């Protein structure tokens, strides 16, 4: 196998790995976005507290 053939095969392997990596990362990003969209929002701890003392009113 010549050097140019080896270089072409290497490029093809790298391109395939990059495509796989991109698909995996996109899937992870979608999963995170879905989890964030479904997660309930945390209550605001400042609601019902006196701003000067921090005690509930």
RADA-V889757 format. One record per pair of residues at least 4 apart in sequence whose ideal C-beta (glycine too) atoms are under 6 Angstrom apart, sorted by sequence separation. I is the first residue (numbers start at 1). J is the second residue. D is the distance in Angstrom with one decimal. If there is no record, write none. Layout:
BEGIN
I:J:D + I:J:D
END
This chain:
BEGIN
1:5:4.8 + 1:6:5.7 + 49:54:5.7 + 50:55:5.3 + 49:56:5.7 + 50:57:5.2 + 48:56:5.2
END
